[in-house]
Amino acid sequence: MILAARMDTPQLPPFDHSPQPYSGPSAEEVLALRKEFLSPAIFAYYKRPLMIVEGRGQYLFDEKGRRYLDAFAGIVTVSVGHCHPHVIAAVNRQNALIQHTTTIYLHPNIAEYAQALAAKMPGDLKVCYFVNSGSEANDLAMLMARAFTGNYDFVALRNAYHGGNSSGMGLTAHSTWKFNVPHSFGVHHAITPDQYRGAYGYDDPDAARKYADDVKSVIDYATSGRIAGFIAESIQGVGGTVVFPDGYLRQVYAHARAAGGLCIADEVQAGFGRTGTHYWGFETQGVIPDIVTMAKGIGNGVPLAAVVTTREIAQALASRTHFNTFGGNPVVCAQGKAVLEVIDREALQANSLEVGGYIMDGFRRMAAKHSIIGDVRGKGLMIGVEFVKDRATKTPAKEETLQVFEIARDLGLLIGKGGFHGNVLRIKPPMCFKRADADFLLEVVDQCLAKL
């Protein structure tokens, strides 16, 4: 691994793949079409928007055939690698038979996939509902909790992200997206258990209890003392890869359940082995939720999401008609099942642990050279690197983060950014990431910081 201040262009690792020739409209033409016919709320990364037309493994290709290392996995959506041959084969087989049949008819794919997914869940979490997105999954989880408990209020965390629909925005009301929507009625927000920026830091052995006590205060003083549920990402993703202090969720779950509520783990980004040590992010906190929501990496790029709960809680919706036109269709279930198989066959959880640890060690060594690095945190291949102007004041280095973001793209590295102040590099690549890719990533970021 090279961390010296060399200014020659870092070279991508060798990769045996030639992209298909592209003959479609130019990036400029596509951008013009987007501006004319798509919602103005849609945004694009980079000052010069990037057009991606092909992907293989951990790499992406633009319309000119240039290869990029994807260290963000399409916002943590591609878990086992772009166009994985086993996944594509499963989808192609199903597409050749039938693409769509709803749950009003029987089909083996949804039943077999539910069985395979339930086998990955601890405890009594064995009943699956399939939907199309993480936003929809969290909305259904809220409905389920309210139906089961008879209560209405929810507690969520500041700096969280739970979706782009109205209920998800309500849960997300104080996040980096700064939504402030009327649909947040009944949702109350507790302090983010951020040991880097919060009141209780890494050096406070009682941080978990102190942050959990704030959740209890919200329940006691902002609600009637009875809640429908508590929801949290197991590791905050959009919020800047915020890892909770050990024992935090265990104590919060106790407070929520004492108030009659259910505990919901949002595993949209942390699930499916990405943390390395465990298959699910909530397992790193030593808890078992009542409801788990999942999306993104569950299907390696298709509109697939799920809510998994216990049979007792699922029964709360049995008196109502639950129907989803596309949720659990044969094609996405074939793809979801193939993803589970690849994660196991290729030991991608173990790879996430090994390569993720290697990357974090590299950034911690890099911090000795670059004082802009204020914090390096994460688990497995879910990593955040927070940039600050001054380590003592922790003033967010937002402009510098944007510069690194742009320079890295020019050097062939695609990364994410997040955090409340937009000053955190989000590194969450496909779980097939290799050490050679990690070396390239570290060399590129090192060079970006040297250019500031």
Sequence and secondary structure as in RCSB ss.txt:
>XXXX:A:sequence
MILAARMDTPQLPPFDHSPQPYSGPSAEEVLALRKEFLSPAIFAYYKRPLMIVEGRGQYLFDEKGRRYLDAFAGI
VTVSVGHCHPHVIAAVNRQNALIQHTTTIYLHPNIAEYAQALAAKMPGDLKVCYFVNSGSEANDLAMLMARAFTG
NYDFVALRNAYHGGNSSGMGLTAHSTWKFNVPHSFGVHHAITPDQYRGAYGYDDPDAARKYADDVKSVIDYATSG
RIAGFIAESIQGVGGTVVFPDGYLRQVYAHARAAGGLCIADEVQAGFGRTGTHYWGFETQGVIPDIVTMAKGIGN
GVPLAAVVTTREIAQALASRTHFNTFGGNPVVCAQGKAVLEVIDREALQANSLEVGGYIMDGFRRMAAKHSIIGD
VRGKGLMIGVEFVKDRATKTPAKEETLQVFEIARDLGLLIGKGGFHGNVLRIKPPMCFKRADADFLLEVVDQCLA
KL
>XXXX:A:secstr
   S   S               S  HHHHHHHHHHHS TT   STTTT  EEEEEBTEEEETT  EEEESSHHH
HT SS BT HHHHHHHHHHHTT S   TTS  HHHHHHHHHHHTTS TT  EEEEES HHHHHHHHHHHHHHHHS
   EEEETT    SSHHHHHHTTTSTT    GGGTTEEEE    TTTSSS TT TTHHHHHHHHHHHHHHHHSSS
  SEEEEESSBTTTT B   TTHHHHHHHHHHHTT EEEEE TTTTTTTTSS SSGGGGGT   SEEEE GGGTT
TSS EEEEE HHHHGGGTTS    SSTT HHHHHHHHHHHHHHHHTTHHHHHHHHHHHHHHHHHHHTTT TTEEE
EEEETTEEEEEEBS TTTT B HHHHHHHHHHHHHTTEE EEESTTS EEEE   TT  HHHHHHHHHHHHHHHH
H 
